[in-house]
Amino acid sequence: MESRAPLMLLFRIGEGRYAVRCTRVECVLSRPRLHQLLGPPGAVVGSFPYRDALTPVIDVCKLFLGAPCPDRISSRIVVVRASERVVGLLVERATDTRALPGETLAPGARSDAIVTGIVDEGGELQQIVDVDALVARGFAS
């Protein structure tokens, strides 16, 4: 029996191409109005109500590039399940899902690495992101 390639949600951060497993994604939302937090930790830029709870949002552009996510029509909040919490990830161009076969571990990958694999998709590299590591870094940075 042939194993199926995992379904991934694709997005961009600057010029980088990234993907997260769809099994970790609850939904993708247009950018809601965020409530500002007093002294938020790390790359957390605010929160918004989601399913009767205030959900923190990590600006992944700020985390990876040090600059806020551009306010574009294609910028989205990807609501993910990370460990024991639900978190929003503010990313660019989260507009596509597809199966990505041939996941290859990144050279020298560590257990705490955010990028845990790379897929060469016709010359375009998709970096596979570990949701738990990303969220932990987002709250700590």
N, C-alpha and C positions, 0 to 999 in steps of 0.2 A: 504494500500500500504506500503510495506516494504522500509525503508530508506536504501540507499546504503552506505557502509563504504567509507570514503574519500580515494582517491588514494594519496599515499605519496611517496616521494623520500627518500630513506634510506641512511644514511652515518654514519661514525664513527669519533669520536674524541678520540684518545687514545683507551681505552677499552670501552668507552661509546658508546651507540647506540642511534642515533637520527633520526628524520624524519621531513620533511617539506611538507606542502601540495603542490601537483603538480600544483594547480591553481596559485601558486605564482612563479613557475619556468618557465623561458623563454627557457633556454637550459642548457645543461651540456657539458662542453668543456674539452679537454685535457689541461693540464697546459700550458698556453701560456707564452712567454717571457714577463715579467712585466717591465714596465718603472718605474724606481725609482722616488719617489716624494721627494722634499725637505721638511723635517719636517712634514711628514704625521701625521694626527691625529690618536689617539688611536691605534687600531690593523690593520690599513690600511697599506698594505705592498707594494703598487704600483698600477699601472693602466695599462689597455690595451685597444686597439681600439675595440669597439663593436658597430656595426650599426652607423658608422660615428661619434662616440663620445668616448672620453676617459672615461672608466668605472673604478671606484675605486674597489680595491679588499681587502676584510677583511680576514685575516688569522684567521679562527675560532679556530684552535689549539692554536694559540698564545693568543687569547681572553679567552678561557676556561682553558687552561693548563699552559700558560705562556711560552710555547716553540713553535718554528715554526713548521708548518706542514711538515712532512717528505716528501722528494722528491721521491715519489713512482710512479710507473706506474698507480696505482689506485687513486692517488690524483687528484682531479678535481676542476675546477672552476664551481660552480653552479651559473648561472646568474639568479637573482631574481628581482621581482618588489617589492620594499619596499616603502610604502607611495607614495612619488612623485618622486622617483629616481630608477634607475636601478643600481644594485650593484653585484659584483662578490663575492662569498663566497668560499674561499679556504678550502676544506675539504678532509678527507681521505675516501677512499672506497665508493664513491658515484656511486654505480654500480647496484642498484636494485630499482625497484618501485613495490609497491603492495598496495592493499586496506588493511587498518588497522581498523578493527571493534573494538568497545568497548572502545573508548577513555574515560579515567577517569581523572578528574582533579586532579592535584597533591595536596597533603595536604597542606593547608595554601597558596595556589597559590595567588599571588598578581597581580594586573593589569599591573605592569611593569616587571613581570617575563619573562625571556627568555623561560624557559620550562613551558608550560601551561597545559600539560597533559602527562599521562603515559599510555602506552598500554602494557599489559602482553601478549606476543605472545609465548605461550608454554613455559613459564619460562624465556624467554628473554624479558627484559624490553626495550621498544622503547620510548624514550622521545620526545614528540612533541614540536617542536621549533616554537615560534612566530617570523616570519621574521622581522616585524617592530621593535620589542624589541631588537632582535639580532643586527640589523643594527645600531640602536640608540646607543647601548652599544659599538659596534665596533668603532664608530666614537668618542665616549666620553672617552673610557678607556685610 
